[in-house]
Amino acid sequence: MWTTATALQGARWRKSSRSNGGGAQCVELATVGSGTAVRDSKNAEGPALIFPPSAFGAFLTGLKRD
C-alpha cells in the first residue's frame, strides 16, 4: 500500500543505518498503525510505502540472506 508521507503526520521517521552517509541515497522508516512506512528522505512530502508487519519481516529476512 502507498500513501503520501504528509498523510502520516506525527510519524517519527528515522534514517536507515544502511543509508548512504553522503545523503544521496537515504531511506527513512516510521512505525505506523498498520505496519512500517518507508520513504525517500530527499522527498519527505512525497510517496511512502506501507508494509504490513509480515511483509516487512520477510523483506528484512531476504536482505539478511542476500
N, CA, C and O atoms as a Maestro MAE file, in Angstrom:
{
 s_m_m2io_version
 :::
 2.0.0
}

f_m_ct {
 s_m_title
 :::
 protein
 m_atom[264] {
  # First column is atom index #
  i_m_mmod_type
  r_m_x_coord
  r_m_y_coord
  r_m_z_coord
  i_m_residue_number
  s_m_chain_name
  s_m_pdb_residue_name
  s_m_pdb_atom_name
  i_m_atomic_number
  :::
  1 25 0.846 -1.171 0.000 1 A "MET " " N  " 7
  2 3 0.000 0.000 0.000 1 A "MET " " CA " 6
  3 2 0.895 1.238 0.000 1 A "MET " " C  " 6
  4 15 2.002 1.215 0.538 1 A "MET " " O  " 8
  5 25 0.416 2.292 -0.594 2 A "TRP " " N  " 7
  6 3 1.187 3.531 -0.563 2 A "TRP " " CA " 6
  7 2 0.270 4.678 -0.164 2 A "TRP " " C  " 6
  8 15 -0.953 4.596 -0.275 2 A "TRP " " O  " 8
  9 25 0.889 5.729 0.295 3 A "THR " " N  " 7
  10 3 0.218 6.962 0.668 3 A "THR " " CA " 6
  11 2 1.228 8.092 0.503 3 A "THR " " C  " 6
  12 15 2.367 7.853 0.100 3 A "THR " " O  " 8
  13 25 0.826 9.292 0.805 4 A "THR " " N  " 7
  14 3 1.810 10.377 0.821 4 A "THR " " CA " 6
  15 2 2.376 10.474 2.226 4 A "THR " " C  " 6
  16 15 1.676 10.224 3.208 4 A "THR " " O  " 8
  17 25 3.619 10.830 2.313 5 A "ALA " " N  " 7
  18 3 4.260 10.953 3.625 5 A "ALA " " CA " 6
  19 2 3.574 12.024 4.468 5 A "ALA " " C  " 6
  20 15 3.551 11.925 5.695 5 A "ALA " " O  " 8
  21 25 3.018 13.044 3.822 6 A "THR " " N  " 7
  22 3 2.338 14.098 4.587 6 A "THR " " CA " 6
  23 2 1.063 13.576 5.245 6 A "THR " " C  " 6
  24 15 0.604 14.142 6.238 6 A "THR " " O  " 8
  25 25 0.494 12.511 4.706 7 A "ALA " " N  " 7
  26 3 -0.694 11.905 5.318 7 A "ALA " " CA " 6
  27 2 -0.343 11.175 6.612 7 A "ALA " " C  " 6
  28 15 -1.228 10.828 7.394 7 A "ALA " " O  " 8
  29 25 0.927 10.946 6.830 8 A "LEU " " N  " 7
  30 3 1.387 10.232 8.031 8 A "LEU " " CA " 6
  31 2 1.927 11.221 9.056 8 A "LEU " " C  " 6
  32 15 2.952 10.966 9.688 8 A "LEU " " O  " 8
  33 25 1.244 12.341 9.220 9 A "GLN " " N  " 7
  34 3 1.682 13.353 10.178 9 A "GLN " " CA " 6
  35 2 1.785 12.736 11.563 9 A "GLN " " C  " 6
  36 15 0.945 11.932 11.968 9 A "GLN " " O  " 8
  37 25 2.811 13.121 12.267 10 A "GLY " " N  " 7
  38 3 3.050 12.573 13.597 10 A "GLY " " CA " 6
  39 2 3.935 11.339 13.591 10 A "GLY " " C  " 6
  40 15 4.387 10.882 14.641 10 A "GLY " " O  " 8
  41 25 4.182 10.797 12.392 11 A "ALA " " N  " 7
  42 3 5.074 9.627 12.312 11 A "ALA " " CA " 6
  43 2 6.485 10.062 12.687 11 A "ALA " " C  " 6
  44 15 6.922 11.152 12.320 11 A "ALA " " O  " 8
  45 25 7.189 9.214 13.412 12 A "ARG " " N  " 7
  46 3 8.579 9.510 13.800 12 A "ARG " " CA " 6
  47 2 9.496 8.787 12.819 12 A "ARG " " C  " 6
  48 15 9.758 7.591 12.949 12 A "ARG " " O  " 8
  49 25 9.970 9.533 11.850 13 A "TRP " " N  " 7
  50 3 10.824 8.985 10.802 13 A "TRP " " CA " 6
  51 2 12.254 8.853 11.308 13 A "TRP " " C  " 6
  52 15 12.754 9.719 12.026 13 A "TRP " " O  " 8
  53 25 12.899 7.768 10.929 14 A "ARG " " N  " 7
  54 3 14.310 7.574 11.269 14 A "ARG " " CA " 6
  55 2 15.035 7.071 10.025 14 A "ARG " " C  " 6
  56 15 14.490 6.308 9.227 14 A "ARG " " O  " 8
  57 25 16.252 7.513 9.888 15 A "LYS " " N  " 7
  58 3 17.054 7.145 8.728 15 A "LYS " " CA " 6
  59 2 17.653 5.762 8.945 15 A "LYS " " C  " 6
  60 15 18.113 5.434 10.039 15 A "LYS " " O  " 8
  61 25 17.641 4.972 7.908 16 A "SER " " N  " 7
  62 3 18.237 3.645 7.962 16 A "SER " " CA " 6
  63 2 19.733 3.743 8.235 16 A "SER " " C  " 6
  64 15 20.410 4.611 7.684 16 A "SER " " O  " 8
  65 25 20.240 2.874 9.066 17 A "SER " " N  " 7
  66 3 21.677 2.862 9.342 17 A "SER " " CA " 6
  67 2 22.468 2.427 8.109 17 A "SER " " C  " 6
  68 15 23.684 2.614 8.055 17 A "SER " " O  " 8
  69 25 21.795 1.856 7.134 18 A "ARG " " N  " 7
  70 3 22.446 1.400 5.898 18 A "ARG " " CA " 6
  71 2 22.410 2.447 4.792 18 A "ARG " " C  " 6
  72 15 22.919 2.207 3.698 18 A "ARG " " O  " 8
  73 25 21.818 3.598 5.063 19 A "SER " " N  " 7
  74 3 21.736 4.645 4.044 19 A "SER " " CA " 6
  75 2 23.103 5.246 3.787 19 A "SER " " C  " 6
  76 15 23.985 5.225 4.645 19 A "SER " " O  " 8
  77 25 23.255 5.775 2.604 20 A "ASN " " N  " 7
  78 3 24.487 6.428 2.190 20 A "ASN " " CA " 6
  79 2 24.731 7.646 3.077 20 A "ASN " " C  " 6
  80 15 23.866 8.518 3.168 20 A "ASN " " O  " 8
  81 25 25.872 7.722 3.723 21 A "GLY " " N  " 7
  82 3 26.197 8.834 4.611 21 A "GLY " " CA " 6
  83 2 26.262 10.178 3.916 21 A "GLY " " C  " 6
  84 15 26.127 11.212 4.570 21 A "GLY " " O  " 8
  85 25 26.465 10.190 2.607 22 A "GLY " " N  " 7
  86 3 26.526 11.436 1.864 22 A "GLY " " CA " 6
  87 2 25.171 12.048 1.589 22 A "GLY " " C  " 6
  88 15 25.088 13.171 1.093 22 A "GLY " " O  " 8
  89 25 24.108 11.329 1.904 23 A "GLY " " N  " 7
  90 3 22.767 11.859 1.715 23 A "GLY " " CA " 6
  91 2 22.178 11.623 0.343 23 A "GLY " " C  " 6
  92 15 21.038 12.015 0.094 23 A "GLY " " O  " 8
  93 25 22.914 10.996 -0.553 24 A "ALA " " N  " 7
  94 3 22.420 10.808 -1.906 24 A "ALA " " CA " 6
  95 2 21.372 9.702 -2.009 24 A "ALA " " C  " 6
  96 15 20.495 9.767 -2.870 24 A "ALA " " O  " 8
  97 25 21.448 8.705 -1.159 25 A "GLN " " N  " 7
  98 3 20.537 7.563 -1.249 25 A "GLN " " CA " 6
  99 2 20.026 7.200 0.137 25 A "GLN " " C  " 6
  100 15 20.404 6.164 0.685 25 A "GLN " " O  " 8
  101 25 19.183 8.030 0.702 26 A "CYS " " N  " 7
  102 3 18.709 7.801 2.065 26 A "CYS " " CA " 6
  103 2 17.278 7.294 2.081 26 A "CYS " " C  " 6
  104 15 16.414 7.786 1.356 26 A "CYS " " O  " 8
  105 25 17.055 6.320 2.910 27 A "VAL " " N  " 7
  106 3 15.732 5.758 3.132 27 A "VAL " " CA " 6
  107 2 15.374 6.031 4.581 27 A "VAL " " C  " 6
  108 15 16.215 5.897 5.471 27 A "VAL " " O  " 8
  109 25 14.125 6.414 4.820 28 A "GLU " " N  " 7
  110 3 13.661 6.637 6.177 28 A "GLU " " CA " 6
  111 2 12.488 5.703 6.461 28 A "GLU " " C  " 6
  112 15 11.686 5.395 5.580 28 A "GLU " " O  " 8
  113 25 12.411 5.263 7.718 29 A "LEU " " N  " 7
  114 3 11.365 4.341 8.163 29 A "LEU " " CA " 6
  115 2 10.578 4.971 9.294 29 A "LEU " " C  " 6
  116 15 11.101 5.786 10.053 29 A "LEU " " O  " 8
  117 25 9.311 4.584 9.400 30 A "ALA " " N  " 7
  118 3 8.481 5.010 10.526 30 A "ALA " " CA " 6
  119 2 7.517 3.875 10.845 30 A "ALA " " C  " 6
  120 15 6.958 3.253 9.943 30 A "ALA " " O  " 8
  121 25 7.330 3.615 12.112 31 A "THR " " N  " 7
  122 3 6.334 2.640 12.531 31 A "THR " " CA " 6
  123 2 4.990 3.357 12.561 31 A "THR " " C  " 6
  124 15 4.835 4.382 13.226 31 A "THR " " O  " 8
  125 25 4.028 2.810 11.840 32 A "VAL " " N  " 7
  126 3 2.682 3.373 11.801 32 A "VAL " " CA " 6
  127 2 1.704 2.291 12.239 32 A "VAL " " C  " 6
  128 15 2.076 1.124 12.355 32 A "VAL " " O  " 8
  129 25 0.479 2.668 12.477 33 A "GLY " " N  " 7
  130 3 -0.505 1.720 12.997 33 A "GLY " " CA " 6
  131 2 -0.648 0.451 12.187 33 A "GLY " " C  " 6
  132 15 -0.890 -0.616 12.752 33 A "GLY " " O  " 8
  133 25 -0.504 0.543 10.868 34 A "SER " " N  " 7
  134 3 -0.721 -0.622 10.020 34 A "SER " " CA " 6
  135 2 0.565 -1.332 9.604 34 A "SER " " C  " 6
  136 15 0.512 -2.279 8.820 34 A "SER " " O  " 8
  137 25 1.709 -0.900 10.107 35 A "GLY " " N  " 7
  138 3 2.965 -1.559 9.757 35 A "GLY " " CA " 6
  139 2 4.142 -0.612 9.764 35 A "GLY " " C  " 6
  140 15 4.283 0.212 10.667 35 A "GLY " " O  " 8
  141 25 4.990 -0.732 8.749 36 A "THR " " N  " 7
  142 3 6.191 0.092 8.626 36 A "THR " " CA " 6
  143 2 6.110 0.901 7.344 36 A "THR " " C  " 6
  144 15 5.898 0.349 6.264 36 A "THR " " O  " 8
  145 25 6.278 2.206 7.463 37 A "ALA " " N  " 7
  146 3 6.279 3.095 6.304 37 A "ALA " " CA " 6
  147 2 7.715 3.372 5.886 37 A "ALA " " C  " 6
  148 15 8.605 3.489 6.728 37 A "ALA " " O  " 8
  149 25 7.931 3.476 4.585 38 A "VAL " " N  " 7
  150 3 9.255 3.734 4.016 38 A "VAL " " CA " 6
  151 2 9.121 4.895 3.037 38 A "VAL " " C  " 6
  152 15 8.205 4.925 2.215 38 A "VAL " " O  " 8
  153 25 10.044 5.851 3.134 39 A "ARG " " N  " 7
  154 3 10.034 6.980 2.204 39 A "ARG " " CA " 6
  155 2 11.455 7.360 1.822 39 A "ARG " " C  " 6
  156 15 12.416 6.951 2.472 39 A "ARG " " O  " 8
  157 25 11.577 8.140 0.771 40 A "ASP " " N  " 7
  158 3 12.841 8.694 0.314 40 A "ASP " " CA " 6
  159 2 13.067 9.996 1.080 40 A "ASP " " C  " 6
  160 15 12.228 10.895 1.025 40 A "ASP " " O  " 8
  161 25 14.178 10.109 1.787 41 A "SER " " N  " 7
  162 3 14.420 11.296 2.609 41 A "SER " " CA " 6
  163 2 14.555 12.570 1.773 41 A "SER " " C  " 6
  164 15 14.338 13.668 2.285 41 A "SER " " O  " 8
  165 25 14.907 12.437 0.504 42 A "LYS " " N  " 7
  166 3 15.031 13.610 -0.353 42 A "LYS " " CA " 6
  167 2 13.672 14.152 -0.769 42 A "LYS " " C  " 6
  168 15 13.573 15.278 -1.257 42 A "LYS " " O  " 8
  169 25 12.618 13.349 -0.577 43 A "ASN " " N  " 7
  170 3 11.274 13.747 -0.964 43 A "ASN " " CA " 6
  171 2 10.336 13.487 0.213 43 A "ASN " " C  " 6
  172 15 9.423 12.666 0.123 43 A "ASN " " O  " 8
  173 25 10.570 14.187 1.304 44 A "ALA " " N  " 7
  174 3 9.837 13.947 2.548 44 A "ALA " " CA " 6
  175 2 8.341 14.197 2.425 44 A "ALA " " C  " 6
  176 15 7.568 13.677 3.231 44 A "ALA " " O  " 8
  177 25 7.917 14.968 1.452 45 A "GLU " " N  " 7
  178 3 6.492 15.241 1.251 45 A "GLU " " CA " 6
  179 2 5.867 14.255 0.264 45 A "GLU " " C  " 6
  180 15 4.649 14.244 0.083 45 A "GLU " " O  " 8
  181 25 6.683 13.441 -0.362 46 A "GLY " " N  " 7
  182 3 6.227 12.563 -1.436 46 A "GLY " " CA " 6
  183 2 5.624 11.252 -0.958 46 A "GLY " " C  " 6
  184 15 5.146 11.154 0.172 46 A "GLY " " O  " 8
  185 25 5.649 10.252 -1.820 47 A "PRO " " N  " 7
  186 3 5.019 8.976 -1.512 47 A "PRO " " CA " 6
  187 2 5.763 8.200 -0.425 47 A "PRO " " C  " 6
  188 15 6.968 8.345 -0.226 47 A "PRO " " O  " 8
  189 25 4.991 7.379 0.256 48 A "ALA " " N  " 7
  190 3 5.541 6.457 1.256 48 A "ALA " " CA " 6
  191 2 4.885 5.104 1.043 48 A "ALA " " C  " 6
  192 15 3.675 5.020 0.829 48 A "ALA " " O  " 8
  193 25 5.669 4.066 1.101 49 A "LEU " " N  " 7
  194 3 5.135 2.705 1.026 49 A "LEU " " CA " 6
  195 2 4.882 2.209 2.436 49 A "LEU " " C  " 6
  196 15 5.680 2.453 3.340 49 A "LEU " " O  " 8
  197 25 3.775 1.516 2.623 50 A "ILE " " N  " 7
  198 3 3.464 0.948 3.939 50 A "ILE " " CA " 6
  199 2 3.420 -0.564 3.797 50 A "ILE " " C  " 6
  200 15 2.649 -1.112 3.009 50 A "ILE " " O  " 8
  201 25 4.264 -1.225 4.577 51 A "PHE " " N  " 7
  202 3 4.351 -2.682 4.558 51 A "PHE " " CA " 6
  203 2 3.688 -3.245 5.805 51 A "PHE " " C  " 6
  204 15 3.965 -2.770 6.907 51 A "PHE " " O  " 8
  205 25 2.816 -4.250 5.664 52 A "PRO " " N  " 7
  206 3 2.293 -4.934 6.848 52 A "PRO " " CA " 6
  207 2 3.453 -5.605 7.586 52 A "PRO " " C  " 6
  208 15 4.479 -5.901 6.973 52 A "PRO " " O  " 8
  209 25 3.307 -5.850 8.886 53 A "PRO " " N  " 7
  210 3 4.417 -6.447 9.654 53 A "PRO " " CA " 6
  211 2 4.992 -7.712 9.029 53 A "PRO " " C  " 6
  212 15 6.212 -7.863 8.977 53 A "PRO " " O  " 8
  213 25 4.156 -8.618 8.558 54 A "SER " " N  " 7
  214 3 4.672 -9.872 7.996 54 A "SER " " CA " 6
  215 2 5.476 -9.632 6.726 54 A "SER " " C  " 6
  216 15 6.499 -10.284 6.513 54 A "SER " " O  " 8
  217 25 5.031 -8.708 5.880 55 A "ALA " " N  " 7
  218 3 5.753 -8.415 4.641 55 A "ALA " " CA " 6
  219 2 7.077 -7.725 4.927 55 A "ALA " " C  " 6
  220 15 8.082 -8.023 4.281 55 A "ALA " " O  " 8
  221 25 7.092 -6.807 5.887 56 A "PHE " " N  " 7
  222 3 8.339 -6.116 6.200 56 A "PHE " " CA " 6
  223 2 9.329 -7.094 6.838 56 A "PHE " " C  " 6
  224 15 10.527 -7.031 6.563 56 A "PHE " " O  " 8
  225 25 8.837 -7.987 7.679 57 A "GLY " " N  " 7
  226 3 9.703 -9.015 8.269 57 A "GLY " " CA " 6
  227 2 10.317 -9.909 7.213 57 A "GLY " " C  " 6
  228 15 11.499 -10.244 7.290 57 A "GLY " " O  " 8
  229 25 9.519 -10.302 6.220 58 A "ALA " " N  " 7
  230 3 10.035 -11.128 5.123 58 A "ALA " " CA " 6
  231 2 11.065 -10.361 4.299 58 A "ALA " " C  " 6
  232 15 12.067 -10.932 3.869 58 A "ALA " " O  " 8
  233 25 10.822 -9.071 4.080 59 A "PHE " " N  " 7
  234 3 11.770 -8.217 3.361 59 A "PHE " " CA " 6
  235 2 13.106 -8.172 4.098 59 A "PHE " " C  " 6
  236 15 14.156 -8.344 3.478 59 A "PHE " " O  " 8
  237 25 13.083 -7.946 5.405 60 A "LEU " " N  " 7
  238 3 14.324 -7.888 6.181 60 A "LEU " " CA " 6
  239 2 15.049 -9.230 6.185 60 A "LEU " " C  " 6
  240 15 16.277 -9.279 6.116 60 A "LEU " " O  " 8
  241 25 14.289 -10.314 6.267 61 A "THR " " N  " 7
  242 3 14.896 -11.648 6.228 61 A "THR " " CA " 6
  243 2 15.613 -11.859 4.900 61 A "THR " " C  " 6
  244 15 16.720 -12.394 4.866 61 A "THR " " O  " 8
  245 25 14.979 -11.438 3.808 62 A "GLY " " N  " 7
  246 3 15.587 -11.554 2.489 62 A "GLY " " CA " 6
  247 2 16.851 -10.726 2.367 62 A "GLY " " C  " 6
  248 15 17.823 -11.171 1.757 62 A "GLY " " O  " 8
  249 25 16.859 -9.529 2.936 63 A "LEU " " N  " 7
  250 3 18.060 -8.700 2.891 63 A "LEU " " CA " 6
  251 2 19.216 -9.358 3.634 63 A "LEU " " C  " 6
  252 15 20.356 -9.343 3.169 63 A "LEU " " O  " 8
  253 25 18.916 -9.924 4.769 64 A "LYS " " N  " 7
  254 3 19.965 -10.550 5.581 64 A "LYS " " CA " 6
  255 2 20.511 -11.797 4.889 64 A "LYS " " C  " 6
  256 15 21.691 -12.117 5.030 64 A "LYS " " O  " 8
  257 25 19.669 -12.493 4.151 65 A "ARG " " N  " 7
  258 3 20.075 -13.711 3.471 65 A "ARG " " CA " 6
  259 2 20.978 -13.385 2.285 65 A "ARG " " C  " 6
  260 15 21.943 -14.104 2.024 65 A "ARG " " O  " 8
  261 25 20.674 -12.311 1.570 66 A "ASP " " N  " 7
  262 3 21.451 -11.945 0.377 66 A "ASP " " CA " 6
  263 2 22.595 -11.097 0.805 66 A "ASP " " C  " 6
  264 15 23.391 -10.667 -0.030 66 A "ASP " " O  " 8
  :::
 }
 m_bond[263] {
  # First column is bond index #
  i_m_from
  i_m_to
  i_m_order
  :::
  1 1 2 1
  2 2 3 1
  3 3 4 2
  4 3 5 1
  5 5 6 1
  6 6 7 1
  7 7 8 2
  8 7 9 1
  9 9 10 1
  10 10 11 1
  11 11 12 2
  12 11 13 1
  13 13 14 1
  14 14 15 1
  15 15 16 2
  16 15 17 1
  17 17 18 1
  18 18 19 1
  19 19 20 2
  20 19 21 1
  21 21 22 1
  22 22 23 1
  23 23 24 2
  24 23 25 1
  25 25 26 1
  26 26 27 1
  27 27 28 2
  28 27 29 1
  29 29 30 1
  30 30 31 1
  31 31 32 2
  32 31 33 1
  33 33 34 1
  34 34 35 1
  35 35 36 2
  36 35 37 1
  37 37 38 1
  38 38 39 1
  39 39 40 2
  40 39 41 1
  41 41 42 1
  42 42 43 1
  43 43 44 2
  44 43 45 1
  45 45 46 1
  46 46 47 1
  47 47 48 2
  48 47 49 1
  49 49 50 1
  50 50 51 1
  51 51 52 2
  52 51 53 1
  53 53 54 1
  54 54 55 1
  55 55 56 2
  56 55 57 1
  57 57 58 1
  58 58 59 1
  59 59 60 2
  60 59 61 1
  61 61 62 1
  62 62 63 1
  63 63 64 2
  64 63 65 1
  65 65 66 1
  66 66 67 1
  67 67 68 2
  68 67 69 1
  69 69 70 1
  70 70 71 1
  71 71 72 2
  72 71 73 1
  73 73 74 1
  74 74 75 1
  75 75 76 2
  76 75 77 1
  77 77 78 1
  78 78 79 1
  79 79 80 2
  80 79 81 1
  81 81 82 1
  82 82 83 1
  83 83 84 2
  84 83 85 1
  85 85 86 1
  86 86 87 1
  87 87 88 2
  88 87 89 1
  89 89 90 1
  90 90 91 1
  91 91 92 2
  92 91 93 1
  93 93 94 1
  94 94 95 1
  95 95 96 2
  96 95 97 1
  97 97 98 1
  98 98 99 1
  99 99 100 2
  100 99 101 1
  101 101 102 1
  102 102 103 1
  103 103 104 2
  104 103 105 1
  105 105 106 1
  106 106 107 1
  107 107 108 2
  108 107 109 1
  109 109 110 1
  110 110 111 1
  111 111 112 2
  112 111 113 1
  113 113 114 1
  114 114 115 1
  115 115 116 2
  116 115 117 1
  117 117 118 1
  118 118 119 1
  119 119 120 2
  120 119 121 1
  121 121 122 1
  122 122 123 1
  123 123 124 2
  124 123 125 1
  125 125 126 1
  126 126 127 1
  127 127 128 2
  128 127 129 1
  129 129 130 1
  130 130 131 1
  131 131 132 2
  132 131 133 1
  133 133 134 1
  134 134 135 1
  135 135 136 2
  136 135 137 1
  137 137 138 1
  138 138 139 1
  139 139 140 2
  140 139 141 1
  141 141 142 1
  142 142 143 1
  143 143 144 2
  144 143 145 1
  145 145 146 1
  146 146 147 1
  147 147 148 2
  148 147 149 1
  149 149 150 1
  150 150 151 1
  151 151 152 2
  152 151 153 1
  153 153 154 1
  154 154 155 1
  155 155 156 2
  156 155 157 1
  157 157 158 1
  158 158 159 1
  159 159 160 2
  160 159 161 1
  161 161 162 1
  162 162 163 1
  163 163 164 2
  164 163 165 1
  165 165 166 1
  166 166 167 1
  167 167 168 2
  168 167 169 1
  169 169 170 1
  170 170 171 1
  171 171 172 2
  172 171 173 1
  173 173 174 1
  174 174 175 1
  175 175 176 2
  176 175 177 1
  177 177 178 1
  178 178 179 1
  179 179 180 2
  180 179 181 1
  181 181 182 1
  182 182 183 1
  183 183 184 2
  184 183 185 1
  185 185 186 1
  186 186 187 1
  187 187 188 2
  188 187 189 1
  189 189 190 1
  190 190 191 1
  191 191 192 2
  192 191 193 1
  193 193 194 1
  194 194 195 1
  195 195 196 2
  196 195 197 1
  197 197 198 1
  198 198 199 1
  199 199 200 2
  200 199 201 1
  201 201 202 1
  202 202 203 1
  203 203 204 2
  204 203 205 1
  205 205 206 1
  206 206 207 1
  207 207 208 2
  208 207 209 1
  209 209 210 1
  210 210 211 1
  211 211 212 2
  212 211 213 1
  213 213 214 1
  214 214 215 1
  215 215 216 2
  216 215 217 1
  217 217 218 1
  218 218 219 1
  219 219 220 2
  220 219 221 1
  221 221 222 1
  222 222 223 1
  223 223 224 2
  224 223 225 1
  225 225 226 1
  226 226 227 1
  227 227 228 2
  228 227 229 1
  229 229 230 1
  230 230 231 1
  231 231 232 2
  232 231 233 1
  233 233 234 1
  234 234 235 1
  235 235 236 2
  236 235 237 1
  237 237 238 1
  238 238 239 1
  239 239 240 2
  240 239 241 1
  241 241 242 1
  242 242 243 1
  243 243 244 2
  244 243 245 1
  245 245 246 1
  246 246 247 1
  247 247 248 2
  248 247 249 1
  249 249 250 1
  250 250 251 1
  251 251 252 2
  252 251 253 1
  253 253 254 1
  254 254 255 1
  255 255 256 2
  256 255 257 1
  257 257 258 1
  258 258 259 1
  259 259 260 2
  260 259 261 1
  261 261 262 1
  262 262 263 1
  263 263 264 2
  :::
 }
}
